[in-house]
Amino acid sequence: MTLDTQVQAAPLDEAAVAELRHAFRGELISPDHPAYDEHRAVWNGSIDRRPALIARCSGVADVIAAVQFARRSGILVAVRGGGHSFPGLSVCDDGLVIDLGLMKGIRVDPDRRTVRAQAGVRLGELDHETQAFGLAVPAGIVTHTGLAGLTLGGGIGWLLRKYGLTIDNLLAADLVTASGELVRASATENADLFWGLRGGGGNFGIVTEFEFRLNPVGPTVLAGPIFWPMEDSPRVLRFYRDWIADAPDELTTIVVHRYAPPLPIIPPEMHGRKVVSVAVCYAGSLEDGERVVRPLREFGSPLLDVCRPSSFAGHQALFDASLPSGYWYYFRSCDVERLSDEVIDITVDHALRMKSVINTFPIFQLGGAVARVGDDETVFNSRQAGHTFNINATTATAEGFDDEREWSRGLWSALAPYHTGVYVNFLMEEGEERVRQAYGPAKYDRLKALKTKYDPGNMFRLNQNIRPD
Ligand SMILES: Cc1cc2nc3c(=O)[nH]c(=O)nc-3n(C[C@H](O)[C@H](O)[C@H](O)COP(=O)(O)OP(=O)(O)OC[C@H]3O[C@@H](n4cnc5c(N)ncnc54)[C@H](O)[C@@H]3O)c2cc1C
């Protein structure tokens, strides 16, 4: 299945490129540029596409110039924030990549507890600035992920149960529309668009800057993983399920099945052993965190316990080394209501059959503040789910990739009777019906009307696309 990625590719008009070059302050990179391969590469190494032109924008004026160029030339457009789309939607063959990676401005207002961040910012860069004041925007769990794409889909991470999704902390966004106009969206300006940006992805235009509310976090938090042998996972997950039933909002956890990686925090004798871990982040006092986490530490016979007082910014990098750029990645994802005995047994049965030693297969815990925001307030449609599965198949190269992909699909299919939905940022290219399923029919229809208003020609189609009428 495809999202029409090829249909609008058109040859470049050299006069139009010359005109763009004249109007552009950033960098224009064509296939003969020495850095072309560096800038067309995206995080997922299995994606290998060759755009006709990459426009590395230095600011809003460049974004407007690039959009106007695209309108004039009818060229296929890909928009790139951090380049971490799982299916590689931020790069295309033969088209124009509007790359926001140079737009790194961040301004924290510690008194008002707000931050403005431009669209090229990565999560670690945002935390670096905000944590200097003991503040944070809840976002994702890998520091090199782009803030833009993550926010536009929803944004789940270590602070979700305490402070909600990234979009629950979004105050406003500046956006360049398909007609090249700069508009602002907030609760009081273009409120329809503001709703659509909180989960509707890049369908409505190019966000150039976000403004978020900040929340007190750390800077030291009780955080880190506790590991058991994977064979113990049926018991560990049953205990875990009951333990999190009354968990306070400060606690957010992620279960990971994998082969223990050769990282310095893991003793050499454990490397390569199949393990299940529960990684913890307690966004409250260290004393309270110790009390809440104690029963988990004391369950069974952990192989290793590295849950300890850590800098929040350091904890945010926990999975960075496991999910580097350039590996070949494939994912299937689903939400489930709860970890029933059946869900646990299916999960562990398949996890034990995972072959690739570099797979990291996380199950996110949801609930808390996320579940207390009204379903219709934003586009995000997984608020009532208990957990989100991200069934990740990873290989270093093409070798073995097909087998791992089948493993991921197999587990996803086996869980099908328990699927309750899917988070749009965890979709591959799965077709229009899956996008509709992700949003649900009522929200999908509302999104379609919004798309028809803001992008009637579907210029912004390389995303989890909502087709205009
Ligand atoms: C290693 C890794 C870890 C992840 N962890 C998490 C996590 O913890 N929590 C979570 O919620 N998600 C997570 N994700 C998923 C992530 O949210 C999505 O992949 C997201 O799209 C990445 O954003 P990006 O800007 O890096 O991606 P890009 O590939 O640049 O863009 C993704 C999509 O957003 C569009 N887009 C990007 N920037 C803009 C913009 N400024 N305006 C309009 N449209 C834009 C693109 O056109 C594309 O369709 C993770 C992904 C990876 C690869």
The ligand as an SDF file (V2000), in Angstrom:
LIG
                    3D

 53 58  0  0  0  0  0  0  0  0999 V2000
   13.8170    6.4790   17.6110 C   0  0  0  0  0  0  0  0  0  0  0  0
   12.3830    6.9430   17.7100 C   0  0  0  0  0  0  0  0  0  0  0  0
   11.8030    7.1000   18.9370 C   0  0  0  0  0  0  0  0  0  0  0  0
   10.4910    7.5330   19.0510 C   0  0  0  0  0  0  0  0  0  0  0  0
    9.9370    7.7020   20.2820 N   0  0  0  0  0  0  0  0  0  0  0  0
    8.7090    8.2120   20.4010 C   0  0  0  0  0  0  0  0  0  0  0  0
    8.1570    8.4840   21.6790 C   0  0  0  0  0  0  0  0  0  0  0  0
    8.7580    8.2190   22.6920 O   0  0  0  0  0  0  0  0  0  0  0  0
    6.9360    9.0590   21.7410 N   0  0  0  0  0  0  0  0  0  0  0  0
    6.2300    9.3800   20.6110 C   0  0  0  0  0  0  0  0  0  0  0  0
    5.1430    9.9220   20.7380 O   0  0  0  0  0  0  0  0  0  0  0  0
    6.7190    9.1110   19.3890 N   0  0  0  0  0  0  0  0  0  0  0  0
    7.9330    8.5340   19.2630 C   0  0  0  0  0  0  0  0  0  0  0  0
    8.4370    8.2650   18.0210 N   0  0  0  0  0  0  0  0  0  0  0  0
    7.5910    8.4880   16.8440 C   0  0  0  0  0  0  0  0  0  0  0  0
    7.7170    9.9300   16.4160 C   0  0  0  0  0  0  0  0  0  0  0  0
    6.8050   10.6980   17.1600 O   0  0  0  0  0  0  0  0  0  0  0  0
    7.3990   10.0780   14.9240 C   0  0  0  0  0  0  0  0  0  0  0  0
    8.2530    9.2670   14.1830 O   0  0  0  0  0  0  0  0  0  0  0  0
    7.5260   11.5390   14.5020 C   0  0  0  0  0  0  0  0  0  0  0  0
    6.8970   11.6830   13.2700 O   0  0  0  0  0  0  0  0  0  0  0  0
    8.9600   11.9960   14.3920 C   0  0  0  0  0  0  0  0  0  0  0  0
    9.0170   13.3530   14.1150 O   0  0  0  0  0  0  0  0  0  0  0  0
   10.1960   13.9540   13.2080 P   0  0  0  0  0  0  0  0  0  0  0  0
   10.0020   15.4080   13.1140 O   0  0  0  0  0  0  0  0  0  0  0  0
   11.5000   13.4400   13.6980 O   0  0  0  0  0  0  0  0  0  0  0  0
    9.8710   13.1990   11.8670 O   0  0  0  0  0  0  0  0  0  0  0  0
    9.8770   13.5870   10.3300 P   0  0  0  0  0  0  0  0  0  0  0  0
   10.2190   12.3120    9.6360 O   0  0  0  0  0  0  0  0  0  0  0  0
   10.6980   14.7640   10.0280 O   0  0  0  0  0  0  0  0  0  0  0  0
    8.3650   13.9410   10.0940 O   0  0  0  0  0  0  0  0  0  0  0  0
    7.3340   13.0440   10.4060 C   0  0  0  0  0  0  0  0  0  0  0  0
    6.0270   13.5230    9.7650 C   0  0  0  0  0  0  0  0  0  0  0  0
    5.7030   14.8100   10.2830 O   0  0  0  0  0  0  0  0  0  0  0  0
    5.6820   15.7780    9.2320 C   0  0  0  0  0  0  0  0  0  0  0  0
    6.3330   16.9860    9.7350 N   0  0  0  0  0  0  0  0  0  0  0  0
    7.5490   17.0660   10.3050 C   0  0  0  0  0  0  0  0  0  0  0  0
    7.8080   18.3230   10.6760 N   0  0  0  0  0  0  0  0  0  0  0  0
    6.7320   19.0500   10.3290 C   0  0  0  0  0  0  0  0  0  0  0  0
    6.3840   20.4130   10.4750 C   0  0  0  0  0  0  0  0  0  0  0  0
    7.2050   21.2860   11.0410 N   0  0  0  0  0  0  0  0  0  0  0  0
    5.1850   20.8300   10.0140 N   0  0  0  0  0  0  0  0  0  0  0  0
    4.3350   19.9560    9.4330 C   0  0  0  0  0  0  0  0  0  0  0  0
    4.6050   18.6460    9.2810 N   0  0  0  0  0  0  0  0  0  0  0  0
    5.7940   18.2050    9.7300 C   0  0  0  0  0  0  0  0  0  0  0  0
    6.4510   15.1310    8.1100 C   0  0  0  0  0  0  0  0  0  0  0  0
    6.0730   15.6370    6.8720 O   0  0  0  0  0  0  0  0  0  0  0  0
    6.1210   13.6720    8.2580 C   0  0  0  0  0  0  0  0  0  0  0  0
    4.8870   13.3820    7.6800 O   0  0  0  0  0  0  0  0  0  0  0  0
    9.7440    7.8240   17.8810 C   0  0  0  0  0  0  0  0  0  0  0  0
   10.3290    7.6620   16.6280 C   0  0  0  0  0  0  0  0  0  0  0  0
   11.6320    7.2170   16.5440 C   0  0  0  0  0  0  0  0  0  0  0  0
   12.2360    7.0020   15.2030 C   0  0  0  0  0  0  0  0  0  0  0  0
  1  2  1  0
  2  3  1  0
  2 52  2  0
  3  4  2  0
  4  5  1  0
  4 50  1  0
  5  6  2  0
  6  7  1  0
  6 13  1  0
  7  8  2  0
  7  9  1  0
  9 10  1  0
 10 11  2  0
 10 12  1  0
 12 13  2  0
 13 14  1  0
 14 15  1  0
 14 50  1  0
 15 16  1  0
 16 17  1  0
 16 18  1  0
 18 19  1  0
 18 20  1  0
 20 21  1  0
 20 22  1  0
 22 23  1  0
 23 24  1  0
 24 25  2  0
 24 26  1  0
 24 27  1  0
 27 28  1  0
 28 29  2  0
 28 30  1  0
 28 31  1  0
 31 32  1  0
 32 33  1  0
 33 34  1  0
 33 48  1  0
 34 35  1  0
 35 36  1  0
 35 46  1  0
 36 37  1  0
 36 45  1  0
 37 38  2  0
 38 39  1  0
 39 40  1  0
 39 45  2  0
 40 41  1  0
 40 42  2  0
 42 43  1  0
 43 44  2  0
 44 45  1  0
 46 47  1  0
 46 48  1  0
 48 49  1  0
 50 51  2  0
 51 52  1  0
 52 53  1  0
M  END
$$$$
